[in-house]
Amino acid sequence: SVAAAHTGARRSELARLHIDDIDFQDKTVLIHERKRVRGQLTTRRVPLTPVLEQVLLRWVREDHPGGSVLFCHEEKTGCQPA
């Protein structure tokens, strides 16, 4: 996926992303990690590349089915139809 290629995030990290984790103003993505400290969530910020920014803007504005989870489908938990 474009998000994985442009952030270096693992699949599980991408699955935890919420729309609010994308900061279009500061051009960053907040990645929620589980790997660094066992049993404790940590985060890291990665740059939002111009290509990823365009893809995510279109996804959020035009194609996203609703809800707070960034990557979801209507039939999956956490997504609300718009």
C-alpha positions as CSV (number, residue, x, y, z in Angstrom):
1,S,0.0,0.0,0.0
2,V,1.0,3.6,-0.5
3,A,0.8,4.2,3.3
4,A,3.1,1.4,4.1
5,A,5.6,2.4,1.5
6,H,5.7,6.0,2.5
7,T,5.6,5.6,6.3
8,G,7.5,2.3,6.9
9,A,4.6,1.3,9.2
10,R,3.7,-2.3,9.8
11,R,0.3,-3.7,8.8
12,S,-0.8,-3.8,12.5
13,E,0.2,-0.1,12.9
14,L,-1.7,0.9,9.8
15,A,-4.8,-0.9,11.1
16,R,-4.6,1.1,14.3
17,L,-4.5,4.5,12.5
18,H,-7.4,6.9,13.0
19,I,-8.1,9.9,10.8
20,D,-7.0,12.2,13.6
21,D,-3.6,10.6,13.5
22,I,-3.0,12.3,10.1
23,D,-1.8,15.9,10.6
24,F,-2.2,17.6,7.3
25,Q,-1.1,20.9,8.7
26,D,2.2,19.7,10.1
27,K,2.6,17.0,7.4
28,T,3.0,14.1,9.9
29,V,1.5,10.7,10.6
30,L,1.3,9.6,14.3
31,I,2.0,5.8,14.4
32,H,0.9,3.9,17.4
33,E,3.4,1.2,18.3
34,R,3.2,-1.9,20.5
35,K,6.7,-3.2,19.9
36,R,9.1,-1.0,21.8
37,V,7.9,-1.3,25.4
38,R,6.2,-4.6,26.1
39,G,2.6,-4.1,27.3
40,Q,2.7,-0.3,26.7
41,L,1.7,1.7,23.7
42,T,4.3,4.1,22.3
43,T,4.0,6.4,19.3
44,R,6.3,7.9,16.7
45,R,5.7,10.6,14.1
46,V,6.7,10.1,10.5
47,P,6.7,12.7,7.7
48,L,3.6,12.8,5.5
49,T,5.1,12.7,2.0
50,P,3.4,14.7,-0.8
51,V,2.3,11.5,-2.6
52,L,0.8,10.0,0.6
53,E,-0.9,13.3,1.5
54,Q,-2.7,13.4,-1.9
55,V,-3.8,9.8,-1.6
56,L,-5.1,10.3,2.0
57,L,-6.8,13.5,1.2
58,R,-8.8,11.9,-1.6
59,W,-9.5,8.8,0.6
60,V,-10.8,10.9,3.5
61,R,-12.7,13.5,1.4
62,E,-14.2,11.2,-1.3
63,D,-14.1,7.5,-0.6
64,H,-13.9,6.9,3.2
65,P,-17.2,5.2,4.4
66,G,-17.2,7.2,7.7
67,G,-16.1,6.6,11.3
68,S,-12.8,7.4,13.0
69,V,-10.7,4.5,11.7
70,L,-8.6,5.5,8.8
71,F,-8.4,2.3,6.8
72,C,-11.8,0.5,7.0
73,H,-14.7,-0.7,4.9
74,E,-18.4,-0.3,5.7
75,E,-18.8,-4.0,6.6
76,K,-15.9,-3.9,9.1
77,T,-16.1,-2.9,12.8
78,G,-15.3,0.8,13.5
79,C,-16.7,2.2,10.3
80,Q,-19.9,4.1,10.1
81,P,-21.5,4.9,6.7
82,A,-21.3,8.7,6.0
